[in-house]
Amino acid sequence: MEHLPYSRRRFLTGLAAASSAALLPCDRLVAQGTAMPRLINVHHHLTAPAYVKFLTDNKVREFPVKTATEGIEDMDKAGVTIALCSTIGPGIWFGNLADTRRLAREINEYAARVVSDYPGRLGMFTMLPLPDIDGSLKEIEYGFDKLKADGVYMYTNWGGKSLYGDKYLGDAALTPIYEELNRRKAVVYTHPKDAACCEGILPNINSATIEYPMDTARSIVSLLYSGTANKYPDVKFIFSHGGGALPGIIGRIAGASASYLQDGGTLRAGAPAPRTTPAMPKGPLYELQKFYYDTSSAVNPIGVGGLRKMVPMSQIVFGADFPFVVTAEQVKLLNECQVFNAAELKAIYSENAGRLLPRYKA
């Protein structure tokens, strides 16, 4: 963003200064001698050597490769107690099921070794070899039962333009996976990646700038309107980046039901739109407010302010996005945004994630 007359940091700081809420951020608590709360980061990328080699060999992507040690150093500077590890995009499916299964297993075993090397500091979400449903079921079993994973990791879209086209998390093909995850009462951490539908729509604009937030919203909507969220209530989803574009379209989602009500067996055209559908018998807001949302890339009064109005405090967890950000900067911006008081920050930093993942409960 060097072409702008001011930096991103100054922009976000200006937003924070504009907030009128008189709340006490955590950095002021530290200055007054009160200890910082525990910090659990659900959004920390760990890059396995096998994944780097695969992407490099296939000239898929260049990205900042950081070691596990560098990740721990970033955590320490930010005061992060525990980080939950996942893998950056574009994912591991490029048309060969055998390669996809192999890469998923190598990524997961590498993550488990790193977790073991840094006891008490790291956790892991299991990579699934989608679109291979059978392979994914085996990796769920291996990840939970053998590697003791904290949950599974799914991109907001899966499949891919080389064979299946874009598919989203509400797709019926995932039914066997959701049945198993629901049985296990599992956590599913999600992250956007490039969608085949929308590459290069705006020239010279990185897809992460526009398409990542939109893809997160698309995937959430697919879970709602397919009935998946309602059908598998024990699957606990975490969406990154504050839900992406979701807060901005909440009115459209909450009001996009039938245009009539059924009254005594008669359909009355023109009646107020009900907030329920067969796929969402309790309404879309009920389902949206069951999901969890991390704070990564939303750490400003507008980003987390909209999220705070959309969902209960219990559903917001801290996320950073290492190695693409400096985690300490994310902590500082969240402390300064003046949306949350000290008790709410404590909930975001540790208590909410501790309830979601009891092994990390203080």
FIBA-453338 format. One record per residue (C-alpha): residue number from 1; residue in one letter; x, y, z. Coordinates in steps of 0.25 Angstrom, whole numbers, always signed. Layout:
(site NUM, a, (X, Y, Z)) ...
//
This chain:
(site 1, m, (+0, +0, +0)) (site 2, e, (+12, +9, -2)) (site 3, h, (+4, +17, -12)) (site 4, l, (-5, +23, -1)) (site 5, p, (-2, +36, +5)) (site 6, y, (-2, +29, +19)) (site 7, s, (+1, +15, +24)) (site 8, r, (-9, +4, +28)) (site 9, r, (-4, +6, +42)) (site 10, r, (-7, +21, +43)) (site 11, f, (-21, +18, +36)) (site 12, l, (-25, +7, +47)) (site 13, t, (-19, +16, +58)) (site 14, g, (-28, +27, +53)) (site 15, l, (-40, +19, +53)) (site 16, a, (-37, +15, +68)) (site 17, a, (-35, +29, +72)) (site 18, a, (-49, +33, +65)) (site 19, s, (-56, +23, +74)) (site 20, s, (-63, +29, +85)) (site 21, a, (-64, +17, +95)) (site 22, a, (-57, +20, +108)) (site 23, l, (-52, +6, +110)) (site 24, l, (-39, +1, +117)) (site 25, p, (-30, -7, +107)) (site 26, c, (-20, -17, +112)) (site 27, d, (-8, -9, +109)) (site 28, r, (-12, +1, +119)) (site 29, l, (-15, -11, +129)) (site 30, v, (-1, -15, +128)) (site 31, a, (+4, -1, +130)) (site 32, q, (-4, -1, +143)) (site 33, g, (+3, -14, +148)) (site 34, t, (-8, -24, +144)) (site 35, a, (-3, -36, +136)) (site 36, m, (-7, -38, +122)) (site 37, p, (-18, -49, +120)) (site 38, r, (-14, -63, +114)) (site 39, l, (-14, -62, +99)) (site 40, i, (-19, -73, +90)) (site 41, n, (-17, -71, +75)) (site 42, v, (-26, -80, +66)) (site 43, h, (-20, -74, +53)) (site 44, h, (-5, -78, +52)) (site 45, h, (+1, -84, +39)) (site 46, l, (+11, -95, +40)) (site 47, t, (+17, -99, +26)) (site 48, a, (+22, -113, +25)) (site 49, p, (+35, -115, +16)) (site 50, a, (+27, -125, +8)) (site 51, y, (+17, -115, +4)) (site 52, v, (+27, -104, +1)) (site 53, k, (+34, -114, -8)) (site 54, f, (+21, -118, -15)) (site 55, l, (+17, -104, -18)) (site 56, t, (+31, -100, -22)) (site 57, d, (+33, -112, -32)) (site 58, n, (+20, -109, -38)) (site 59, k, (+22, -94, -39)) (site 60, v, (+9, -91, -31)) (site 61, r, (+12, -81, -22)) (site 62, e, (+24, -73, -15)) (site 63, f, (+21, -69, +0)) (site 64, p, (+29, -66, +12)) (site 65, v, (+34, -79, +18)) (site 66, k, (+36, -78, +33)) (site 67, t, (+41, -89, +42)) (site 68, a, (+34, -93, +55)) (site 69, t, (+45, -87, +63)) (site 70, e, (+42, -73, +56)) (site 71, g, (+27, -76, +59)) (site 72, i, (+30, -78, +74)) (site 73, e, (+38, -65, +74)) (site 74, d, (+27, -57, +68)) (site 75, m, (+17, -63, +79)) (site 76, d, (+27, -59, +90)) (site 77, k, (+28, -45, +85)) (site 78, a, (+13, -44, +85)) (site 79, g, (+11, -51, +98)) (site 80, v, (+3, -63, +91)) (site 81, t, (+2, -75, +100)) (site 82, i, (-3, -85, +90)) (site 83, a, (-5, -85, +75)) (site 84, l, (-13, -94, +67)) (site 85, c, (-6, -98, +54)) (site 86, s, (-12, -99, +40)) (site 87, t, (-7, -98, +26)) (site 88, i, (-7, -87, +16)) (site 89, g, (-14, -87, +2)) (site 90, p, (-15, -91, -9)) (site 91, g, (-17, -105, -3)) (site 92, i, (-12, -119, -7)) (site 93, w, (-22, -122, -18)) (site 94, f, (-16, -121, -32)) (site 95, g, (-23, -133, -39)) (site 96, n, (-16, -145, -34)) (site 97, l, (-23, -152, -22)) (site 98, a, (-10, -160, -18)) (site 99, d, (-2, -147, -17)) (site 100, t, (-13, -141, -9)) (site 101, r, (-14, -152, +1)) (site 102, r, (+1, -153, +2)) (site 103, l, (+2, -138, +4)) (site 104, a, (-9, -137, +15)) (site 105, r, (-2, -149, +23)) (site 106, e, (+12, -142, +22)) (site 107, i, (+6, -128, +26)) (site 108, n, (-1, -134, +38)) (site 109, e, (+11, -143, +43)) (site 110, y, (+20, -131, +42)) (site 111, a, (+10, -122, +50)) (site 112, a, (+9, -133, +60)) (site 113, r, (+24, -134, +62)) (site 114, v, (+25, -119, +63)) (site 115, v, (+14, -119, +74)) (site 116, s, (+22, -130, +81)) (site 117, d, (+35, -122, +80)) (site 118, y, (+29, -110, +87)) (site 119, p, (+20, -116, +97)) (site 120, g, (+9, -107, +103)) (site 121, r, (+11, -96, +92)) (site 122, l, (+5, -101, +79)) (site 123, g, (-7, -109, +75)) (site 124, m, (-12, -114, +61)) (site 125, f, (-23, -115, +52)) (site 126, t, (-23, -127, +42)) (site 127, m, (-22, -124, +27)) (site 128, l, (-32, -132, +19)) (site 129, p, (-29, -137, +5)) (site 130, l, (-42, -132, -1)) (site 131, p, (-48, -135, -11)) (site 132, d, (-45, -149, -7)) (site 133, i, (-56, -152, +3)) (site 134, d, (-51, -166, +7)) (site 135, g, (-37, -161, +9)) (site 136, s, (-42, -149, +17)) (site 137, l, (-50, -159, +26)) (site 138, k, (-37, -167, +28)) (site 139, e, (-29, -154, +31)) (site 140, i, (-40, -150, +41)) (site 141, e, (-38, -163, +49)) (site 142, y, (-23, -162, +48)) (site 143, g, (-23, -148, +52)) (site 144, f, (-32, -149, +64)) (site 145, d, (-28, -163, +69)) (site 146, k, (-13, -164, +66)) (site 147, l, (-8, -150, +65)) (site 148, k, (-18, -144, +76)) (site 149, a, (-22, -132, +67)) (site 150, d, (-30, -121, +72)) (site 151, g, (-39, -121, +60)) (site 152, v, (-39, -121, +45)) (site 153, y, (-35, -110, +35)) (site 154, m, (-44, -108, +23)) (site 155, y, (-43, -97, +12)) (site 156, t, (-55, -88, +9)) (site 157, n, (-56, -95, -5)) (site 158, w, (-51, -108, -9)) (site 159, g, (-50, -117, -22)) (site 160, g, (-43, -108, -32)) (site 161, k, (-45, -103, -46)) (site 162, s, (-36, -115, -51)) (site 163, l, (-47, -125, -49)) (site 164, y, (-58, -122, -39)) (site 165, g, (-60, -107, -40)) (site 166, d, (-62, -98, -28)) (site 167, k, (-70, -105, -17)) (site 168, y, (-73, -99, -4)) (site 169, l, (-75, -104, +11)) (site 170, g, (-90, -106, +9)) (site 171, d, (-88, -116, -2)) (site 172, a, (-96, -129, -1)) (site 173, a, (-83, -137, -5)) (site 174, l, (-78, -134, +9)) (site 175, t, (-89, -141, +16)) (site 176, p, (-80, -153, +21)) (site 177, i, (-70, -144, +26)) (site 178, y, (-80, -135, +34)) (site 179, e, (-87, -148, +39)) (site 180, e, (-73, -152, +45)) (site 181, l, (-69, -138, +50)) (site 182, n, (-83, -137, +57)) (site 183, r, (-81, -150, +64)) (site 184, r, (-68, -146, +69)) (site 185, k, (-74, -132, +73)) (site 186, a, (-62, -126, +65)) (site 187, v, (-56, -112, +63)) (site 188, v, (-54, -108, +48)) (site 189, y, (-45, -97, +45)) (site 190, t, (-47, -90, +32)) (site 191, h, (-38, -81, +23)) (site 192, p, (-41, -75, +10)) (site 193, k, (-33, -78, -3)) (site 194, d, (-34, -74, -17)) (site 195, a, (-47, -78, -24)) (site 196, a, (-47, -82, -39)) (site 197, c, (-59, -74, -41)) (site 198, c, (-53, -61, -38)) (site 199, e, (-38, -60, -42)) (site 200, g, (-33, -47, -48)) (site 201, i, (-47, -40, -48)) (site 202, l, (-40, -27, -43)) (site 203, p, (-26, -25, -50)) (site 204, n, (-14, -23, -41)) (site 205, i, (-22, -26, -29)) (site 206, n, (-18, -38, -20)) (site 207, s, (-29, -48, -18)) (site 208, a, (-27, -47, -3)) (site 209, t, (-31, -33, -3)) (site 210, i, (-45, -35, -8)) (site 211, e, (-48, -50, -11)) (site 212, y, (-43, -55, +2)) (site 213, p, (-54, -48, +10)) (site 214, m, (-64, -51, -1)) (site 215, d, (-61, -66, -1)) (site 216, t, (-62, -67, +14)) (site 217, a, (-76, -60, +13)) (site 218, r, (-80, -70, +1)) (site 219, s, (-76, -82, +9)) (site 220, i, (-84, -77, +21)) (site 221, v, (-96, -75, +13)) (site 222, s, (-95, -89, +7)) (site 223, l, (-95, -95, +21)) (site 224, l, (-108, -87, +24)) (site 225, y, (-116, -89, +12)) (site 226, s, (-112, -104, +9)) (site 227, g, (-117, -107, +23)) (site 228, t, (-103, -112, +27)) (site 229, a, (-102, -103, +39)) (site 230, n, (-115, -108, +45)) (site 231, k, (-113, -122, +41)) (site 232, y, (-100, -124, +48)) (site 233, p, (-101, -115, +61)) (site 234, d, (-89, -121, +68)) (site 235, v, (-79, -117, +57)) (site 236, k, (-73, -104, +63)) (site 237, f, (-68, -95, +51)) (site 238, i, (-58, -84, +53)) (site 239, f, (-57, -74, +42)) (site 240, s, (-45, -66, +40)) (site 241, h, (-43, -51, +37)) (site 242, g, (-56, -47, +45)) (site 243, g, (-65, -55, +36)) (site 244, g, (-59, -47, +24)) (site 245, a, (-70, -39, +17)) (site 246, l, (-81, -46, +25)) (site 247, p, (-84, -34, +34)) (site 248, g, (-86, -25, +23)) (site 249, i, (-97, -34, +16)) (site 250, i, (-104, -38, +29)) (site 251, g, (-117, -30, +26)) (site 252, r, (-118, -38, +13)) (site 253, i, (-116, -51, +19)) (site 254, a, (-125, -49, +31)) (site 255, g, (-136, -44, +22)) (site 256, a, (-135, -54, +10)) (site 257, s, (-146, -63, +13)) (site 258, a, (-159, -66, +7)) (site 259, s, (-168, -54, +3)) (site 260, y, (-180, -60, +9)) (site 261, l, (-185, -67, +21)) (site 262, q, (-194, -79, +23)) (site 263, d, (-206, -76, +31)) (site 264, g, (-216, -87, +33)) (site 265, g, (-212, -95, +21)) (site 266, t, (-213, -83, +12)) (site 267, l, (-201, -76, +6)) (site 268, r, (-203, -61, +8)) (site 269, a, (-195, -53, -3)) (site 270, g, (-189, -40, +2)) (site 271, a, (-188, -44, +17)) (site 272, p, (-175, -40, +25)) (site 273, a, (-164, -49, +21)) (site 274, p, (-162, -60, +31)) (site 275, r, (-148, -61, +37)) (site 276, t, (-148, -76, +35)) (site 277, t, (-147, -86, +24)) (site 278, p, (-147, -102, +24)) (site 279, a, (-132, -101, +23)) (site 280, m, (-132, -91, +35)) (site 281, p, (-144, -94, +44)) (site 282, k, (-139, -85, +55)) (site 283, g, (-134, -74, +45)) (site 284, p, (-121, -70, +39)) (site 285, l, (-117, -62, +51)) (site 286, y, (-118, -73, +60)) (site 287, e, (-108, -81, +52)) (site 288, l, (-99, -70, +49)) (site 289, q, (-98, -67, +64)) (site 290, k, (-94, -82, +67)) (site 291, f, (-81, -80, +58)) (site 292, y, (-68, -75, +64)) (site 293, y, (-60, -64, +57)) (site 294, d, (-46, -60, +59)) (site 295, t, (-41, -45, +59)) (site 296, s, (-30, -46, +48)) (site 297, s, (-30, -35, +39)) (site 298, a, (-42, -29, +46)) (site 299, v, (-35, -22, +57)) (site 300, n, (-40, -8, +56)) (site 301, p, (-53, -1, +61)) (site 302, i, (-61, -4, +48)) (site 303, g, (-56, -19, +46)) (site 304, v, (-58, -24, +60)) (site 305, g, (-69, -14, +63)) (site 306, g, (-78, -20, +53)) (site 307, l, (-75, -34, +57)) (site 308, r, (-78, -30, +72)) (site 309, k, (-92, -25, +68)) (site 310, m, (-94, -38, +59)) (site 311, v, (-91, -49, +69)) (site 312, p, (-90, -51, +84)) (site 313, m, (-76, -48, +91)) (site 314, s, (-75, -63, +94)) (site 315, q, (-73, -66, +79)) (site 316, i, (-61, -57, +76)) (site 317, v, (-47, -62, +77)) (site 318, f, (-33, -57, +75)) (site 319, g, (-26, -59, +62)) (site 320, a, (-13, -54, +56)) (site 321, d, (-9, -60, +42)) (site 322, f, (+6, -62, +44)) (site 323, p, (+15, -61, +36)) (site 324, f, (+7, -51, +28)) (site 325, v, (+6, -42, +40)) (site 326, v, (+13, -39, +52)) (site 327, t, (+5, -44, +63)) (site 328, a, (+9, -34, +73)) (site 329, e, (+3, -23, +64)) (site 330, q, (-10, -30, +63)) (site 331, v, (-10, -31, +79)) (site 332, k, (-7, -16, +80)) (site 333, l, (-18, -12, +69)) (site 334, l, (-28, -20, +76)) (site 335, n, (-25, -14, +90)) (site 336, e, (-25, +0, +84)) (site 337, c, (-38, -1, +76)) (site 338, q, (-47, +3, +88)) (site 339, v, (-58, -7, +84)) (site 340, f, (-56, -17, +96)) (site 341, n, (-54, -14, +111)) (site 342, a, (-44, -22, +119)) (site 343, a, (-53, -34, +122)) (site 344, e, (-57, -35, +108)) (site 345, l, (-43, -35, +103)) (site 346, k, (-40, -46, +113)) (site 347, a, (-51, -54, +107)) (site 348, i, (-46, -52, +93)) (site 349, y, (-31, -55, +96)) (site 350, s, (-34, -68, +104)) (site 351, e, (-47, -71, +111)) (site 352, n, (-55, -73, +98)) (site 353, a, (-45, -82, +92)) (site 354, g, (-43, -90, +105)) (site 355, r, (-58, -93, +105)) (site 356, l, (-57, -97, +90)) (site 357, l, (-44, -106, +92)) (site 358, p, (-45, -110, +107)) (site 359, r, (-30, -115, +107)) (site 360, y, (-26, -101, +107)) (site 361, k, (-35, -96, +117)) (site 362, a, (-27, -88, +128)) 
//
